[in-house]
């Protein structure tokens, strides 16, 4: 590869930089133009905007392959407070009601946009009959009746979901303001204010170029984190995981190194999915009303319901938290009553009795399309094992853990909340309205504790259950905040605390490692002076799996195991400086691993600090195997010091802004 040792350094100055190409970034790209144009008309300030993604935004992010349902839609029979209650309950009572309420009151608007842009949304006609695609039927915003697969979910024909949303973002922003195939790996703080963002840097995954962007405001929305734990599918199935494999923890790691306060990084999601193919189960449970049983046909949720009494009040909710449903499943498996089956046969048989022949035909097609939209690998498993879901049950299995803030998880950054919602509090302090607790709002919605650094989607912590539509809505919310921030700070001139040459050398270090030592051995993959990204990732996954509550220990750990993990991760961070990159693809893999290691360390430190098992079924601190509402009904937050490479964890007080009592009253009957 020509000039691999000497990359071209490309520098650009903008006002607003959007990092990532997923749903949140597409929402921000669409919305930021509206507010920037309004600002120009009012003030004459012409904001320069750029979106940079390491892939191509048409198929970037967790919705890349498609979806069969939009999982967050409020509609006209519920309200944002109901949504905030649901999110709180599913995440064991510790969420930011201000953030979830705010997302809930904006999310439907995003869904209505999707339909306007061409996304087919299932509808019911005046006779109650369902129509997938729903061409010619009344749009949702005009009173059309969606087909719900659950209380919050609506069915769509979503194989082109991301393409449709990305097209709107590209049309709004303009192709000249989008840079694809550039992996941003490093945030740059301001020279004169260490707690202010000044820019970001990365490299092209197609050319020998380092890109450095100077910016006043940055939206960091690069997804969650996958592959820090050893996956269940290894060998020939390596890479077959549930969440998008390119989510490498870049959002969390870069924010941490920039000094942003993280929150709830101990939280993780362990979805129960179809075994080996990781196929989604939501449509089967919610739309097809399928039931999960143990090996002997027993409905374990009913059989083990008394176990939920150990976790008041969350176990008594009308819908127990996701982790508690896992808890009951794991009990069956550990007691020797596995495997766990999804009873697809009975579910489809019952549905056939209720529906018209046309609907039955569509339903059976949907049973397959559900996977073709989201998890083609699952169709491969079914075909290879001669599984017809109408005639043969399929196994369910909990996956390895994932870290995210947009699905059924709530790790991420501590961000500024809205200024117009909340309950009165005595914790008012200077400059912040009395409606929110102290430290929950500092003027710009979605801004982290680092000035000018915003986030959305997987990056916003202590909320969760945003999914695709909520992430898009959060991106739009953040865009408005970024424009306001830039206008309020129009005189600010960012100055880097590092030189472009220093930045380029940091980014290109794995290449330097390779070029310096590649001739030391005859086999380039075997060398005492460097380690390949693939082998380093294996080491990371082994540490996390065996000591930080992975599948190897049935999601169990204790303080001694966590201490061992801390030591081993320290060694791994040192060795990561010796990763090699023989080409641009390996350079991408090396930087993904840097980010994964830091994210993994944050996860471990938070579990270590929180002395309880807040999420039974997702992980167990066996030395603290209980939920301690008295001492730990709080947020666990942390700040990373990149100079000393150390973490400081601390508590933040939890406050309910929405009355949660009705959640549990609903279960009384």
Secondary structure, 3 states (H helix, E strand, C coil): CCCCCCCEEEEEECCEEEECCCHHHHHHHHHHHHHHHHHHHHHCCCCCEEEECCCCHHHCCCCCCCEEEECCCCCCCCCHHHHHHHHHHHCCCCCCHHHHHHHHHHHHHHHHHHHHHCCEECEECCCCCEECCCCCCCCHHHCCCECECCCCCEEEEECCHHHHHHHHHHHHHCHHHEECCEEEEEEEEECCCCCEEEEEEEEECCCCEEEEEECCEEEECCCCECCCCCCCCCHHHCCCCCCCCCCECHHHHHHHHCCCCEECCCCCECCEEECCCCCCCHHHHHCCCCCEECCCCCCHHHHCHHHHHHHCCHHHCCCCCHHHHHHHHHHHHHCCCCCEEECHHHHHHHHHHHCCHHHHHHHHHHHHHHHHHHCHHHHHHHHHCCCCCCCCCEEEEECCCEECCCCCCCCEECCCCCCCCCCCCCCCCCCCCCCCCCCCCCCCCCECCCECEEECHHHECCCCCCHHHHHHHHHHHHHHHHHHHHHHCCCCCCCECCCHHHHHHHHCHHHHHHHHHCCCCCCCCCCCCCECHHHHHHHHHHHHHHHCCCHHHCCEECHHHHHHHHHHHHHHHHHHCCECCCCHHHHHHHHHHHHHHHHHHHHHHHHHHCCCCCCCCCCEEHHHCCCCHHHHCEEEEEEEECCCCEEEEEEEECCCCCCCHHHHHCCCC
